[in-house]
Structure formats: structure tokens, C-alpha cells
Amino acid sequence: MTDVVAALIWRGERFLACQRPSHKARGLLWEFVGGKVEPGETFREALIRECQEELAVSVQVDSVFMEVTH
């Protein structure tokens, strides 16, 4: 099983979603910022790191919105 995280970033009734590059797997689909949890990393740490890597922003992680096993 692979653990992943995704950030729900919103203001008012608007959510931030990013479009995948066309040359990557599932190109041009929309997704929330996130990615795989690295070994020894907590979900919170992974989410902060992914937001920094993908958006160059620092975030404060609030509560867990949902957990899904797929």
C-alpha cells in the first residue's frame, strides 16, 4: 500500500486545483496538490513538503478532512 496526501486549499467557496502537465501520466486532468508520503515522514510533514515543492508556499495543516483506502 502507498500512502499519499492531498491538500484542500480554499478561500470562501473556491478550491485550488492544479492541472497536470500534458506529457505526464493522466495529463491535463485536474488534481489537488499532494503526493506520496516518504519513509519516516508523517502525513502532516508530507503535506507541508508537497505544497512547498509544487507551489513554493508554506502552509499550516489544519484537520484531516477525509481518509480513504483505495
Secondary structure per residue as TSV (DSSP state, phi and psi in degrees):
chain	resnum	aa	ss	phi	psi
A	1	M	-	360.0	141.0
A	2	T	-	-111.2	124.7
A	3	D	-	-85.9	133.2
A	4	V	E	-133.2	160.4
A	5	V	E	-129.5	155.5
A	6	A	E	-143.7	142.4
A	7	A	-	-100.0	129.0
A	8	L	-	-98.1	103.6
A	9	I	-	-110.7	120.3
A	10	W	E	-142.8	159.1
A	11	R	E	-135.7	121.0
A	12	G	T	62.4	-120.6
A	13	E	T	-107.2	15.7
A	14	R	E	-110.1	132.7
A	15	F	E	-107.0	149.0
A	16	L	-	-89.7	123.8
A	17	A	-	-130.8	150.7
A	18	C	E	-118.3	145.2
A	19	Q	E	-96.1	130.5
A	20	R	-	-68.1	146.6
A	21	P	-	-59.8	145.8
A	22	S	T	-63.7	-28.4
A	23	H	T	-84.6	-6.0
A	24	K	S	-94.5	167.1
A	25	A	T	-55.9	139.3
A	26	R	T	57.1	38.6
A	27	G	T	-54.6	141.8
A	28	L	T	71.9	0.4
A	29	L	-	-76.2	157.9
A	30	W	E	-97.9	144.6
A	31	E	E	-153.5	163.1
A	32	F	-	-84.0	155.6
A	33	V	S	-63.1	137.6
A	34	G	E	163.3	-169.6
A	35	G	E	170.2	-165.3
A	36	K	E	-76.1	145.5
A	37	V	-	-82.6	127.6
A	38	E	-	-82.0	155.4
A	39	P	T	-54.7	134.0
A	40	G	T	80.9	2.4
A	41	E	-	-102.8	140.6
A	42	T	-	-80.5	164.6
A	43	F	H	-59.8	-42.6
A	44	R	H	-60.7	-46.8
A	45	E	H	-62.1	-41.1
A	46	A	H	-63.5	-41.2
A	47	L	H	-66.2	-42.2
A	48	I	H	-62.9	-44.5
A	49	R	H	-63.7	-46.1
A	50	E	H	-62.1	-40.7
A	51	C	H	-64.4	-38.7
A	52	Q	H	-66.5	-44.9
A	53	E	H	-66.9	-44.3
A	54	E	H	-86.8	-31.7
A	55	L	H	-119.6	-7.8
A	56	A	-	57.6	42.2
A	57	V	-	-128.0	153.2
A	58	S	-	-99.4	133.3
A	59	V	-	-122.8	157.4
A	60	Q	-	-108.5	121.9
A	61	V	-	-84.0	127.7
A	62	D	-	-92.9	-126.4
A	63	S	-	-97.9	164.8
A	64	V	-	-74.3	128.9
A	65	F	-	-86.0	-43.0
A	66	M	-	-161.0	147.7
A	67	E	-	-123.1	134.1
A	68	V	-	-133.7	137.4
A	69	T	-	-107.7	123.6
A	70	H	-	-128.5	360.0
